Structure formats: structure tokens, C-alpha cells
């Protein structure tokens, strides 16, 4: 099976490192880049062409929500999963409105992200 290329987007450097380490242990996924904000995420998405973007919602400047909208507008096949501290159903509803591919709360990352990744591999 082909390894899916992953871009990690979060303004917290420590969390990006933790998530990258977590993703290295997931079969069939390869972290190809990391971005510290939405603008960098959009630029890296253009140059690296990831299959999957794991993105925080709340970042300084442009939000992950706006970045996801722009990425999906130009690259509709790119899968996007919000990885955020927000547990509110309002944020989860954004996944449907923006047609992003998943939502994982950072508090439940180890429990929920593998399930979401498994679902993405089968689509």
C-alpha cells in the first residue's frame, strides 16, 4: 500500500514534534512537512502536495478554518483533519460545512486519531 504524505500544521512547535513522532509510528503515513501557521500551510500544500493535512483550528493570523477552505478550494482531493483543543460541537460541525475529512480533539489524540486515519486509508 502507498504511504500517504502528511503535512502537520500547528502554531505550537512542541505539539508539532509530538504529532510528527506519533505519525511516524502509524503504518502507511509519512510526514513530509510541518507548518507553524495557516499561511505557511497553504504555501507548503502548494509545493509538497500532501495527501493529508493535520491542522489546528486556532492559530495567530489566519485560522485553520480559513486555510482549510482555501486548500480545499484549490486542492479538493487533499484530505484535511482538524486536530484541535476545541471540543465543541460547533467546531465539529465545521468539518461538515467545510467538507473536511475529520476532527480530532487533542485531548483524545491517541485514542481517536488512529481511527480517523484508518477511515481515511480506506477512502
Phi, psi and omega per residue, in radians:
X1 nan 2.445 3.139
X2 -1.211 2.424 3.096
X3 -1.364 2.328 3.103
X4 -1.449 2.317 3.138
X5 -1.450 2.287 -3.011
X6 -2.087 2.353 2.985
X7 -1.949 2.232 3.127
X8 -1.802 2.279 -3.101
X9 -2.245 1.988 3.104
X10 -2.822 2.464 -3.139
X11 -1.349 -0.191 3.128
X12 -1.655 1.931 -3.076
X13 -1.056 -0.736 -3.141
X14 -1.077 -0.757 3.123
X15 -1.129 -0.697 3.092
X16 -1.000 -0.750 -3.138
X17 -1.141 -0.748 3.127
X18 -1.095 -0.771 -3.129
X19 -1.174 -0.678 3.103
X20 -1.104 -0.733 3.102
X21 -1.104 -0.740 3.104
X22 -1.071 -0.772 -3.105
X23 -1.172 -0.532 3.108
X24 -1.122 -0.407 3.128
X25 -1.544 -0.097 -3.139
X26 -1.571 2.243 -3.141
X27 -1.176 2.517 3.037
X28 1.220 0.402 3.054
X29 -2.288 2.467 3.141
X30 -2.347 2.086 3.098
X31 -1.310 2.099 -3.107
X32 -1.897 -0.144 3.134
X33 -3.046 2.849 3.094
X34 -2.395 2.464 3.110
X35 -2.207 2.525 -3.108
X36 -1.697 -0.131 3.081
X37 -2.725 3.047 -3.054
X38 -1.150 -0.680 3.138
X39 -1.088 -0.786 3.105
X40 -1.126 -0.637 3.114
X41 -1.068 -0.774 -3.137
X42 -1.112 -0.764 3.131
X43 -1.120 -0.787 3.138
X44 -1.187 -0.592 3.084
X45 -1.075 -0.694 3.123
X46 -1.131 -0.720 -3.042
X47 -1.548 -0.570 -3.052
X48 -1.677 -0.375 -3.134
X49 0.909 1.035 3.109
X50 -1.197 2.719 3.013
X51 -1.420 -0.515 -3.036
X52 -2.434 2.347 3.035
X53 -2.037 2.130 3.033
X54 -1.736 1.944 -2.926
X55 -2.281 2.379 3.009
X56 -1.260 2.696 3.098
X57 -1.528 -0.849 -3.048
X58 -1.642 1.921 3.082
X59 -2.441 2.695 3.110
X60 -1.126 2.603 -3.110
X61 1.367 -2.218 3.130
X62 -1.284 2.396 -3.133
X63 -1.379 2.844 3.046
X64 -1.108 -0.499 3.113
X65 -1.108 -0.843 3.136
X66 -1.153 -0.713 3.113
X67 -1.088 -0.725 3.123
X68 -1.079 -0.742 3.118
X69 -1.046 -0.785 -3.126
X70 -1.186 -0.716 3.120
X71 -1.107 -0.820 -3.139
X72 -1.108 -0.613 3.136
X73 -1.087 -0.712 -3.080
X74 -1.675 -0.407 -3.109
X75 -2.412 1.282 -3.030
X76 -1.104 -0.348 3.137
X77 -1.450 -0.226 3.102
X78 -1.202 2.209 3.091
X79 -1.423 2.412 3.108
X80 -2.259 2.281 3.059
X81 -2.161 2.168 3.036
X82 -1.330 2.269 3.045
X83 -2.114 1.871 -2.905
X84 -2.530 2.852 3.056
X85 -1.401 -0.275 -3.079
X86 -1.291 2.190 3.130
X87 -1.827 -0.110 -3.050
X88 -1.066 2.503 3.086
X89 -1.104 -0.457 3.096
X90 -1.022 -0.777 3.134
X91 -1.214 -0.655 3.100
X92 -1.124 -0.607 3.107
X93 -1.140 -0.519 3.092
X94 -1.009 -0.550 3.135
X95 -1.083 -0.610 3.123
X96 -1.334 -0.782 -3.108
X97 -1.109 -0.757 -3.114
X98 -1.488 -0.074 -3.083
X99 0.997 0.663 2.980
X100 -1.432 2.959 -2.876
X101 -1.782 0.032 3.111
X102 3.055 2.930 -3.108
X103 -2.544 2.187 3.111
X104 -2.328 2.232 3.059
X105 -1.400 2.338 -3.120
X106 -0.989 -0.548 -3.138
X107 -1.095 -0.444 -3.080
X108 -2.096 0.461 -3.044
X109 -0.949 -0.924 -3.077
X110 -1.113 -0.525 -3.134
X111 -1.423 -0.790 -2.957
X112 -1.650 -0.566 -3.070
X113 -1.091 -0.747 3.101
X114 -1.008 -0.652 3.115
X115 -1.128 -0.786 3.131
X116 -1.120 -0.729 3.126
X117 -1.098 -0.697 3.109
X118 -1.084 -0.735 3.099
X119 -1.103 -0.697 3.141
X120 -1.183 -0.625 3.124
X121 -1.131 -0.524 -3.089
X122 -1.547 0.002 3.101
X123 -1.769 nan nan
